[in-house]
Amino acid sequence: MRKLEIVVSLVLAGVSGPVWAGHAEDDWPEPVKSYRTGQILFDRLEVTRTDNDEDVLVWDMLAWYGSDRNRIYFKSEGENQKDDGEPTELESAEVLASRLIAPFWELQGGIGTRGSLASGAERENYLVFSLFGVAPYRFEMDNSITVNEDGDIAATIEAEYDLRLTQVSYLQPRLEVAAALTDAEAYDRPRGLNDIRVGLRYRYELSREFAPYIGAYWSRSLGDKADQIRAGGGDDSETGLVIGARIWF
């Protein structure tokens, strides 16, 4: 009896119209609808203790709004050294339009500024183009080129990797490299490879939105920039400990 019911169902389906794999009627709804959402992420919000006994507040954040293919980003990095009498240093503040060009990769372009946040201070304004995404083996990367108002060209590479230790804990190595393709004397940025910074952080997720961490880093200036720093009586390398939290909402 069961076999007869199946045969009858197949016959009726054939009468009503053929069934083709992957075929959808014109009036059927889209299986996936495009929608817009957003996020604010503080990837690094930390206090650094350097080997010179300096305490520095550091932030590295981004916010975005849009769909899977098209987004608007705001990115910002900076630091403020405690009790040094100097204003906060804005390493970058950028507004970018982004387009998904391949799985896990976005091409971004926009404008940015960097420099001291002191009142009346002259900051460096620039155009920025970035390739932002996840490389093979899940390395998160942000590679950018900037061109300022004087035509000076600089490039940065940032890469980090989340090594899962448990369901809620991670070990994150991080690499930053900065270079200049042209001399920018006004901003103490000589041509060549200028800075490298390597860090390692252990992060524990109290919740998906809040994850405190501890870590350490080593940074060094290179080439002509290192020569300039030493000529001024400074140290061309630095190590430090960090404590902070990764927060998103």
ROFI-456562 format. One record per atom (N, C-alpha, C): x, y, z; chain; atom name; residue in one letter. Coordinates in steps of 0.001 Angstrom, whole numbers, plus 500000, padded with zeros to 6 digits. Each point is the difference from the previous one (the first is absolute). Example, Ala and Ser with C-alpha at 12.3 -4.5 7.8 and 13.67 -1.06 7.14 Angstrom:
! ROFI-456562
((513190 494310 507800) A N A)
((499110 501190 500000) A CA A)
((500900 501200 500000) A C A)
((499650 501050 499280) A N S)
((500820 501190 500060) A CA S)
((499230 501090 500730) A C S)
! end
This chain:
! ROFI-456562
((500843 498798 500000) A N M)
((499157 501202 500000) A CA M)
((500878 501252 500000) A C M)
((501092 499955 500800) A N R)
((500910 501139 500082) A CA R)
((500658 500262 498651) A C R)
((500396 498942 499295) A N K)
((500620 500159 498685) A CA K)
((499029 500632 499016) A C K)
((498717 499634 500070) A N L)
((498996 500552 499111) A CA L)
((499844 501500 500236) A C L)
((500027 500429 501266) A N E)
((499883 501419 500318) A CA E)
((501167 500784 499408) A C E)
((501218 499446 500054) A N I)
((501186 500672 499464) A CA I)
((499888 500154 498496) A C I)
((499544 498921 499299) A N V)
((499851 500042 498542) A CA V)
((498986 501059 499606) A C V)
((498867 500043 500684) A N V)
((498970 500985 499696) A CA V)
((500534 501416 500194) A C V)
((500778 500232 501065) A N S)
((500570 501326 500261) A CA S)
((500930 500428 498886) A C S)
((500795 499057 499510) A N L)
((500937 500318 498918) A CA L)
((499259 500330 498707) A C L)
((498935 499253 499726) A N V)
((499210 500250 498797) A CA V)
((499361 501379 500058) A C V)
((499423 500348 501144) A N L)
((499364 501297 500153) A CA L)
((501032 501128 499868) A C L)
((501204 499786 500528) A N A)
((501053 501005 499865) A CA A)
((500372 500199 498553) A C A)
((500032 498888 499228) A N G)
((500338 500103 498585) A CA G)
((498923 500717 499218) A C G)
((498751 499817 500406) A N V)
((498891 500662 499313) A CA V)
((500027 501501 500262) A C V)
((500290 500363 501255) A N S)
((499972 501425 500361) A CA S)
((501162 500764 499412) A C S)
((501052 499291 499587) A N G)
((501153 500683 499397) A CA G)
((501279 499315 500386) A C G)
((501019 500070 499142) A N P)
((501255 499341 500300) A CA P)
((500718 500686 501154) A C P)
((500768 499236 500742) A N V)
((500789 500505 501112) A CA V)
((501468 499921 499607) A C V)
((500656 501133 499942) A N W)
((501406 500058 499621) A CA W)
((500834 500444 501203) A C W)
((501114 499327 500210) A N A)
((500898 500374 501087) A CA A)
((500528 501406 499756) A C A)
((499918 500849 501007) A N G)
((500509 501356 499887) A CA G)
((499031 500970 499343) A C G)
((498835 499565 499584) A N H)
((499048 500880 499341) A CA H)
((499052 500594 501035) A C H)
((499760 501291 499880) A N A)
((499052 500673 500893) A CA A)
((499036 500814 499163) A C A)
((498752 499992 500396) A N E)
((499007 500795 499297) A CA E)
((500294 501492 500175) A C E)
((499545 500804 499062) A N D)
((500298 501426 500009) A CA D)
((499447 500711 501227) A C D)
((498870 499524 500498) A N D)
((499388 500691 501127) A CA D)
((500438 499446 501357) A C D)
((500968 499063 499989) A N W)
((500500 499488 501277) A CA W)
((500871 501063 500672) A C W)
((500024 500056 501356) A N P)
((500855 500983 500691) A CA P)
((501469 499625 499883) A C P)
((500863 501002 500141) A N E)
((501435 499756 499981) A CA E)
((500389 499158 501216) A C E)
((500846 498982 499814) A N P)
((500393 499166 501143) A CA P)
((500812 500762 501034) A C P)
((500808 500988 499563) A N V)
((500783 500813 500919) A CA V)
((499763 501465 499675) A C V)
((499584 500766 500960) A N K)
((499738 501415 499792) A CA K)
((501183 500825 500494) A C K)
((500340 501033 499236) A N S)
((501062 500903 500416) A CA S)
((499464 500934 501084) A C S)
((500746 500168 501069) A N Y)
((499570 500877 501074) A CA Y)
((501210 500774 500522) A C Y)
((499748 501069 500703) A N R)
((501055 500852 500529) A CA R)
((500073 499867 501510) A C R)
((501211 499963 500493) A N T)
((500232 499936 501436) A CA T)
((501286 500745 500295) A C T)
((500492 499921 501217) A N G)
((501218 500717 500341) A CA G)
((500652 499443 501253) A C G)
((501195 500509 500302) A N Q)
((500750 499547 501169) A CA Q)
((501002 501076 500409) A C Q)
((500247 500103 501288) A N I)
((501090 500807 500541) A CA I)
((500930 499052 500741) A C I)
((501271 500002 499641) A N L)
((500972 499062 500563) A CA L)
((501227 500758 500495) A C L)
((500314 499840 501275) A N F)
((501283 500426 500547) A CA F)
((500884 498760 500051) A C F)
((500814 499824 498964) A N D)
((500870 498832 499949) A CA D)
((501080 500075 501072) A C D)
((500472 501219 500259) A N R)
((500956 500237 501084) A CA R)
((499560 501242 500785) A C R)
((499756 499825 501261) A N L)
((499765 501104 500919) A CA L)
((500818 499657 501235) A C L)
((501206 500586 500116) A N E)
((500975 499462 500931) A CA E)
((500858 501080 500638) A C E)
((500605 499622 501116) A N V)
((501022 500806 500658) A CA V)
((501325 499284 499837) A C V)
((501010 500734 499525) A N T)
((501322 499449 499744) A CA T)
((500986 500511 501050) A C T)
((500820 499092 500490) A N R)
((501106 500366 500892) A CA R)
((501295 499728 499253) A C R)
((500715 501067 499620) A N T)
((501194 499830 499188) A CA T)
((501218 499702 500874) A C T)
((501108 499630 499332) A N D)
((501233 499724 500736) A CA D)
((500640 501277 500533) A C D)
((499460 501161 499633) A N N)
((500449 501279 500560) A CA N)
((499080 500481 501113) A C N)
((499172 499081 500529) A N D)
((499064 500305 501094) A CA D)
((498986 501064 499615) A C D)
((499577 499981 498753) A N E)
((498966 500913 499524) A CA E)
((498679 499249 499885) A C E)
((498909 500658 500394) A N D)
((498662 499437 499878) A CA D)
((499289 500688 498832) A C D)
((499512 499191 499064) A N V)
((499403 500530 498774) A CA V)
((498640 499351 499787) A C V)
((498984 500822 499775) A N L)
((498675 499498 499629) A CA L)
((499947 499893 498476) A C L)
((499616 498828 499488) A N V)
((499981 499730 498561) A CA V)
((498608 499537 499591) A C V)
((499526 500501 498863) A N W)
((498751 499484 499445) A CA W)
((500185 499665 498523) A C W)
((499261 499006 499557) A N D)
((499965 499572 498597) A CA D)
((498581 499504 499752) A C D)
((499204 500765 499261) A N M)
((498590 499678 499848) A CA M)
((499549 500182 498568) A C M)
((498868 499372 499698) A N L)
((499334 500233 498723) A CA L)
((498497 499864 500202) A C L)
((499268 500695 499155) A N A)
((498543 499901 499976) A CA A)
((499578 499902 498542) A C A)
((498979 499185 499737) A N W)
((499538 499878 498622) A CA W)
((498488 499859 499954) A C W)
((499459 500378 498844) A N Y)
((498567 499844 499753) A CA Y)
((499812 499695 498522) A C Y)
((499104 499030 499721) A N G)
((499712 499676 498614) A CA G)
((499576 498559 499830) A C G)
((500160 499520 498767) A N S)
((499614 498637 499649) A CA S)
((501246 499133 499882) A C S)
((499814 498758 499541) A N D)
((501147 499122 499819) A CA D)
((500932 500500 498901) A C D)
((499461 500718 499017) A N R)
((500809 500439 498853) A CA R)
((500502 501441 500117) A C R)
((499191 500878 500539) A N N)
((500353 501420 500046) A CA N)
((499871 500519 501431) A C N)
((501071 500661 500466) A N R)
((500001 500505 501365) A CA R)
((500693 501360 500070) A C R)
((499696 500726 501060) A N I)
((500721 501203 500375) A CA I)
((500743 499712 501306) A C I)
((501291 500317 500031) A N Y)
((500830 499742 501176) A CA Y)
((500502 501300 500616) A C Y)
((500156 499984 501315) A N F)
((500782 501003 500713) A CA F)
((501051 499253 500808) A C F)
((501284 500346 499795) A N K)
((501098 499364 500717) A CA K)
((500789 501067 500751) A C K)
((500485 499636 501181) A N S)
((500779 500960 500776) A CA S)
((501005 499264 500886) A C S)
((501215 500548 500066) A N E)
((501046 499524 500903) A CA E)
((500670 501204 500631) A C E)
((500451 499833 501244) A N G)
((500702 501097 500642) A CA G)
((500505 499599 501374) A C G)
((500680 500941 500642) A N E)
((500545 499733 501330) A CA E)
((500170 501294 500770) A C E)
((500042 499876 501321) A N N)
((500208 501138 500883) A CA N)
((500895 499557 501146) A C N)
((501173 500601 500089) A N Q)
((500937 499659 501072) A CA Q)
((499644 500772 501263) A C Q)
((499943 499280 501102) A N K)
((499584 500598 501267) A CA K)
((501088 500926 500548) A C K)
((499579 501184 500445) A N D)
((500848 500947 500734) A CA D)
((501236 500444 499219) A C D)
((499917 500042 498667) A N D)
((501150 500496 499239) A CA D)
((499802 501442 499537) A C D)
((498827 500553 500298) A N G)
((499736 501376 499619) A CA G)
((499709 500204 498535) A C G)
((499921 498916 499230) A N E)
((499753 500083 498574) A CA E)
((498559 499598 499686) A C E)
((499413 500561 498945) A N P)
((498624 499628 499632) A CA P)
((499941 498593 499415) A C P)
((498793 499503 499872) A N T)
((499780 498684 499404) A CA T)
((500481 499976 498553) A C T)
((500650 498898 499626) A N E)
((500493 499832 498637) A CA E)
((499031 499117 499218) A C E)
((499459 500574 498937) A N L)
((499080 499268 499135) A CA L)
((500809 499369 498872) A C L)
((500149 498671 500046) A N E)
((500763 499312 498952) A CA E)
((499223 499934 498697) A C E)
((498686 499887 500092) A N S)
((499172 500025 498795) A CA S)
((498537 500126 500387) A C S)
((499246 500694 499148) A N A)
((498544 500047 500066) A CA A)
((499522 500034 498559) A C A)
((499269 498973 499575) A N E)
((499689 499825 498580) A CA E)
((498526 499682 499792) A C E)
((499446 500550 498934) A N V)
((498657 499668 499537) A CA V)
((500154 499375 498616) A C V)
((499477 498772 499836) A N L)
((500229 499269 498763) A CA L)
((498719 499380 499474) A C L)
((499879 499945 498684) A N A)
((498978 499205 499334) A CA A)
((500630 498659 499629) A C A)
((499248 498923 500160) A N S)
((500555 498662 499822) A CA S)
((499122 499177 499076) A C S)
((500660 499174 499170) A N R)
((499309 499115 499068) A CA R)
((500604 498610 500083) A C R)
((499166 498982 500172) A N L)
((500466 498617 500001) A CA L)
((500404 499614 498582) A C L)
((501288 499633 499813) A N I)
((500501 499675 498665) A CA I)
((500316 498523 499834) A C I)
((500061 499259 501100) A N A)
((500272 498561 499983) A CA A)
((499573 499453 501351) A C A)
((499805 498680 500118) A N P)
((499641 499447 501306) A CA P)
((501011 500417 501073) A C P)
((499512 500649 501039) A N F)
((500775 500439 501167) A CA F)
((500892 501214 499737) A C F)
((499893 500658 498835) A N W)
((500864 501138 499712) A CA W)
((499184 501208 499556) A C W)
((500339 501161 500593) A N E)
((499347 501257 499664) A CA E)
((501030 501009 499494) A C E)
((499636 500725 498960) A N L)
((500806 501110 499502) A CA L)
((499397 501282 500545) A C L)
((500830 500819 500669) A N Q)
((499506 501182 500688) A CA Q)
((500723 501249 499509) A C Q)
((499297 501098 499995) A N G)
((500594 501276 499637) A CA G)
((499315 501133 500727) A C G)
((500793 501009 500384) A N G)
((499396 501113 500717) A CA G)
((501004 501065 500362) A C G)
((499707 500734 501063) A N I)
((500848 501094 500462) A CA I)
((500361 499779 501454) A C I)
((501121 500619 500418) A N G)
((500426 499846 501379) A CA G)
((500817 501183 500469) A C G)
((500281 500007 501302) A N T)
((500842 501023 500603) A CA T)
((500773 499384 501145) A C T)
((501169 500570 500334) A N R)
((500798 499531 501121) A CA R)
((500870 501140 500523) A C R)
((500393 499866 501277) A N G)
((500810 501041 500621) A CA G)
((499528 500304 501406) A C G)
((500535 501044 500568) A N S)
((499668 500390 501360) A CA S)
((498571 500539 500077) A C S)
((499328 499701 501123) A N L)
((498657 500535 500241) A CA L)
((500029 501301 500769) A C L)
((501180 500592 500126) A N A)
((500098 501300 500671) A CA A)
((499232 501050 499210) A C A)
((499436 500955 500714) A N S)
((499243 501063 499349) A CA S)
((500915 500803 499075) A C S)
((499585 500141 498758) A N G)
((500774 500770 499031) A CA G)
((501139 499247 499355) A C G)
((500203 498746 500367) A N A)
((501093 499224 499416) A CA A)
((499695 499671 498540) A C A)
((501045 499980 499174) A N E)
((499840 499664 498590) A CA E)
((500098 498494 499830) A C E)
((498979 499419 499414) A N R)
((499978 498553 499799) A CA R)
((500208 499658 498524) A C R)
((500384 498763 499783) A N E)
((500241 499504 498642) A CA E)
((498715 499392 499449) A C E)
((499496 500546 498903) A N N)
((498806 499480 499346) A CA N)
((500413 499185 498777) A C N)
((499265 498940 499715) A N Y)
((500428 499093 498945) A CA Y)
((498836 499218 499407) A C Y)
((500241 499467 498807) A N L)
((499140 498982 499397) A CA L)
((500532 498639 500411) A C L)
((499092 499042 500182) A N V)
((500426 498667 500410) A CA V)
((499271 498942 499187) A C V)
((500754 498969 499619) A N F)
((499457 498848 499285) A CA F)
((500463 498744 500738) A C F)
((499057 499104 500294) A N S)
((500312 498839 500829) A CA S)
((499466 498718 499380) A C S)
((500731 498922 500257) A N L)
((499537 498641 499724) A CA L)
((499837 499334 501353) A C L)
((498748 499712 500351) A N F)
((499633 499616 501364) A CA F)
((499303 498649 499957) A C F)
((500492 499022 500781) A N G)
((499333 498705 499975) A CA G)
((500784 498915 500700) A C G)
((499703 498763 499602) A N V)
((500577 498819 500638) A CA V)
((500791 499214 498962) A C V)
((501308 499858 500240) A N A)
((500882 499262 499106) A CA A)
((499887 498505 500287) A C A)
((500563 499147 499128) A N P)
((500015 498559 500288) A CA P)
((500578 499713 501383) A C P)
((499488 498938 500633) A N Y)
((500345 499610 501369) A CA Y)
((499460 500997 501020) A C Y)
((499014 500829 499570) A N R)
((499220 500873 500873) A CA R)
((500844 501094 500660) A C R)
((500968 500551 499276) A N F)
((500696 501195 500438) A CA F)
((499152 501222 499642) A C F)
((499617 500779 500993) A N E)
((499246 501224 499760) A CA E)
((500987 501104 499630) A C E)
((499750 500674 498867) A N M)
((500960 500969 499480) A CA M)
((499319 501316 499628) A C M)
((500747 501082 500187) A N D)
((499571 501325 499577) A CA D)
((501222 500668 499369) A C D)
((500039 500016 498668) A N N)
((501132 500544 499254) A CA N)
((499560 501303 499346) A C N)
((500719 501086 500259) A N S)
((499540 501294 499504) A CA S)
((501140 500828 499424) A C S)
((499629 500865 499064) A N I)
((500896 500988 499405) A CA I)
((499353 501373 500156) A C I)
((500789 500969 500452) A N T)
((499483 501353 500183) A CA T)
((500790 500986 499141) A C T)
((499305 501017 499528) A N V)
((500615 501083 499220) A CA V)
((499526 501310 500612) A C V)
((500948 500795 500535) A N N)
((499589 501232 500672) A CA N)
((499921 501175 499029) A C N)
((499733 501178 500531) A N E)
((499782 501185 499165) A CA E)
((501252 500427 499248) A C E)
((501180 499594 500494) A N D)
((501259 500335 499336) A CA D)
((500444 498908 499020) A C D)
((499193 498961 499850) A N G)
((500356 498903 499118) A CA G)
((500882 498951 500632) A C G)
((500230 500084 501320) A N D)
((500809 498998 500694) A CA D)
((499211 498690 500125) A C D)
((500674 498892 499710) A N I)
((499351 498696 499986) A CA I)
((500561 499134 501120) A C I)
((499109 499394 500770) A N A)
((500392 499101 501079) A CA A)
((499149 498737 499933) A C A)
((500513 498931 500598) A N A)
((499288 498717 499981) A CA A)
((500116 499334 501362) A C A)
((498958 499300 500397) A N T)
((500009 499231 501239) A CA T)
((499406 498618 499754) A C T)
((500522 499031 500739) A N I)
((499476 498640 499989) A CA I)
((499716 499601 501441) A C I)
((498805 499543 500263) A N E)
((499631 499491 501315) A CA E)
((499436 498598 499824) A C E)
((500501 499062 500808) A N A)
((499541 498617 499921) A CA A)
((499883 499432 501407) A C A)
((498950 499239 500233) A N E)
((499831 499327 501283) A CA E)
((499295 498671 499790) A C E)
((500196 499106 500975) A N Y)
((499450 498652 499878) A CA Y)
((499479 499559 501357) A C Y)
((498775 499490 500030) A N D)
((499411 499496 501238) A CA D)
((500199 498495 500089) A C D)
((500894 499575 500898) A N L)
((500232 498576 500246) A CA L)
((499107 499572 501159) A C L)
((498997 499180 499690) A N R)
((499047 499580 501029) A CA R)
((500649 498969 500921) A C R)
((500005 500292 501308) A N L)
((500522 499070 500998) A CA L)
((498884 499172 500616) A C L)
((498904 500660 500336) A N T)
((498791 499337 500483) A CA T)
((498816 500675 499316) A C T)
((498794 499664 500429) A N Q)
((498821 500626 499415) A CA Q)
((499917 501494 500289) A C Q)
((500699 500470 501039) A N V)
((499867 501407 500390) A CA V)
((501347 500717 500130) A C V)
((501108 499358 499681) A N S)
((501302 500642 500153) A CA S)
((500802 499904 498711) A C S)
((500774 501055 499734) A N Y)
((500755 500111 498748) A CA Y)
((501387 500559 500274) A C Y)
((500937 499611 499164) A N L)
((501329 500591 499962) A CA L)
((500122 500719 498658) A C L)
((500303 501302 500062) A N Q)
((499977 500807 498780) A CA Q)
((501370 500624 499731) A C Q)
((500763 499475 499044) A N P)
((501183 500718 499526) A CA P)
((499579 501118 499045) A C P)
((500785 501076 500001) A N R)
((499651 501169 499201) A CA R)
((501268 500627 499425) A C R)
((499925 500452 498741) A N L)
((501135 500611 499321) A CA L)
((499550 501286 499318) A C L)
((500797 501066 500166) A N E)
((499766 501262 499311) A CA E)
((501305 500459 499351) A C E)
((499921 500408 498752) A N V)
((501159 500508 499263) A CA V)
((499603 501307 499331) A C V)
((500854 501029 500127) A N A)
((499744 501293 499382) A CA A)
((501183 500385 499116) A C A)
((499692 500511 498812) A N A)
((501033 500404 499054) A CA A)
((499558 501262 499277) A C A)
((500966 500697 499428) A N A)
((499726 501194 499198) A CA A)
((500612 499818 498627) A C A)
((499221 500304 498977) A N L)
((500499 499890 498627) A CA L)
((500650 501291 499529) A C L)
((499769 501089 500731) A N T)
((500624 501292 499696) A CA T)
((500417 500645 501315) A C T)
((500927 500931 499935) A N D)
((500408 500752 501193) A CA D)
((498899 500984 500389) A C D)
((499673 500008 501279) A N A)
((499028 500959 500534) A CA A)
((500667 500716 501170) A C A)
((500869 500964 499689) A N E)
((500789 500677 501024) A CA E)
((499116 500739 501002) A C E)
((498881 500536 499533) A N A)
((499121 500753 500895) A CA A)
((499413 499124 501098) A C A)
((499968 498699 499777) A N Y)
((499399 499085 500979) A CA Y)
((501012 498993 500531) A C Y)
((501304 500283 499835) A N D)
((501072 499130 500505) A CA D)
((499814 498561 499538) A C D)
((499725 499854 498714) A N R)
((499760 498673 499438) A CA R)
((500895 499822 498765) A C R)
((501228 499514 500205) A N P)
((500912 499834 498866) A CA P)
((499596 498814 499125) A C P)
((500494 500031 498789) A N R)
((499697 498925 499059) A CA R)
((500627 498687 500465) A C R)
((499238 498913 499877) A N G)
((500500 498684 500364) A CA G)
((499141 499342 501071) A C G)
((500481 498864 500502) A N L)
((499316 499277 501068) A CA L)
((500254 500721 501307) A C L)
((498938 500443 500664) A N N)
((500149 500883 501158) A CA N)
((499807 499319 501347) A C N)
((498962 499193 500137) A N D)
((499675 499429 501313) A CA D)
((499492 498573 499853) A C D)
((500300 499205 501031) A N I)
((499426 498663 500109) A CA I)
((499597 499786 501454) A C I)
((498869 499357 500186) A N R)
((499489 499756 501352) A CA R)
((499412 498597 500045) A C R)
((500397 499219 501006) A N V)
((499529 498629 500179) A CA V)
((499389 499885 501384) A C V)
((498826 499412 500083) A N G)
((499342 499852 501289) A CA G)
((499374 498631 500169) A C G)
((499717 499651 501249) A N L)
((499348 498732 500323) A CA L)
((499050 500247 501163) A C L)
((498734 499579 499826) A N R)
((498992 500222 501029) A CA R)
((499241 498714 500306) A C R)
((499710 499813 501293) A N Y)
((499128 498904 500430) A CA Y)
((498656 500602 500380) A C Y)
((498941 499537 499324) A N R)
((498660 500578 500166) A CA R)
((499034 498945 500526) A C R)
((499161 500414 500961) A N Y)
((498996 499095 500581) A CA Y)
((498630 500644 499876) A C Y)
((499065 499315 499354) A N E)
((498669 500543 499773) A CA E)
((499091 499750 501199) A C E)
((499726 501057 500752) A N L)
((498973 499903 501034) A CA L)
((498624 499926 499358) A C L)
((499866 500641 498844) A N S)
((498844 499876 499124) A CA S)
((500508 500277 498596) A C S)
((499176 499761 498998) A N R)
((500451 500241 498632) A CA R)
((500310 501478 499767) A C R)
((499333 500886 500758) A N E)
((500174 501429 499813) A CA E)
((501121 500604 500843) A C E)
((500484 499270 501007) A N F)
((500998 500566 500909) A CA F)
((501058 498955 500321) A C F)
((501254 500315 499625) A N A)
((501090 499045 500186) A CA A)
((501242 500731 500510) A C A)
((500303 499932 501301) A N P)
((501238 500610 500501) A CA P)
((501220 499211 499525) A C P)
((501157 500679 499962) A N Y)
((501219 499334 499567) A CA Y)
((501221 500612 500676) A C Y)
((501089 499243 499974) A N I)
((501314 500471 500414) A CA I)
((500972 499635 498889) A C I)
((501121 500705 499954) A N G)
((500939 499688 498934) A CA G)
((501286 500787 500108) A C G)
((500810 499887 498960) A N A)
((501278 500694 499919) A CA A)
((500274 500352 498549) A C A)
((500914 500951 499798) A N Y)
((500350 500399 498635) A CA Y)
((501457 500443 499946) A C Y)
((500528 500031 498785) A N W)
((501327 500548 499708) A CA W)
((499893 500796 498720) A C W)
((500568 501211 500009) A N S)
((499979 500834 498798) A CA S)
((501386 500576 499758) A C S)
((500261 500303 498719) A N R)
((501305 500540 499640) A CA R)
((499863 500879 498761) A C R)
((500689 501126 500018) A N S)
((500119 500844 498815) A CA S)
((501200 499527 499186) A C S)
((499915 500203 498691) A N L)
((500998 499453 499097) A CA L)
((500544 501083 499078) A C L)
((501149 499714 499379) A N G)
((500537 500848 498944) A CA G)
((500258 501433 500425) A C G)
((499661 500918 499103) A N D)
((500246 501425 500250) A CA D)
((499198 500513 501185) A C D)
((498820 499429 500236) A N K)
((499212 500461 501142) A CA K)
((500701 499666 501313) A C K)
((500577 498792 500080) A N A)
((500749 499628 501199) A CA A)
((501200 500921 500198) A C A)
((500662 500372 498901) A N D)
((501137 500924 500095) A CA D)
((499556 501351 500543) A C D)
((498849 500491 499548) A N Q)
((499490 501284 500477) A CA Q)
((499702 499948 501498) A C Q)
((499410 498897 500452) A N I)
((499647 499870 501414) A CA I)
((501256 499956 500862) A C I)
((500985 499220 499595) A N R)
((501247 499914 500774) A CA R)
((500751 501327 500008) A C R)
((499949 500721 498857) A N A)
((500667 501303 499940) A CA A)
((499367 500997 500968) A C A)
((498714 499837 500268) A N G)
((499309 500868 500946) A CA G)
((500088 499521 501431) A C G)
((500779 498957 500247) A N G)
((500174 499483 501351) A CA G)
((498934 499020 500439) A C G)
((499156 499528 499072) A N G)
((498932 499069 500343) A CA G)
((500405 498550 499838) A C G)
((499097 499114 500369) A N D)
((500208 498554 499887) A CA D)
((499204 499506 498799) A C D)
((500650 499234 499127) A N D)
((499318 499551 498785) A CA D)
((499221 498704 500182) A C D)
((499937 499473 501219) A N S)
((499209 498787 500254) A CA S)
((499269 500137 501328) A C S)
((498955 499203 500157) A N E)
((499176 500073 501207) A CA E)
((499323 498658 500230) A C E)
((499895 499616 501251) A N T)
((499221 498834 500398) A CA T)
((499013 500432 501073) A C T)
((498939 499233 500169) A N G)
((499022 500365 501009) A CA G)
((499005 498895 500283) A C G)
((499267 500173 501086) A N L)
((498911 499117 500381) A CA L)
((498681 500731 499814) A C L)
((498952 499259 499662) A N V)
((498697 500617 499771) A CA V)
((498924 499254 500778) A C V)
((498985 500732 500405) A N I)
((498795 499420 500574) A CA I)
((498821 500786 499450) A C I)
((498989 499279 499547) A N G)
((498885 500696 499379) A CA G)
((498832 499083 499740) A C G)
((499158 500403 499062) A N A)
((498807 499216 499686) A CA A)
((499618 500214 498542) A C A)
((499449 498952 499428) A N R)
((499399 500063 498662) A CA R)
((498484 500074 500198) A C R)
((499380 501058 499446) A N I)
((498587 500259 500249) A CA I)
((499302 500262 498677) A C I)
((498839 499401 499811) A N W)
((499207 500335 498819) A CA W)
((498517 500026 500339) A C W)
((499263 500779 499242) A N F)
((498542 500063 500165) A CA F)
((499377 500541 498725) A C F)
! end
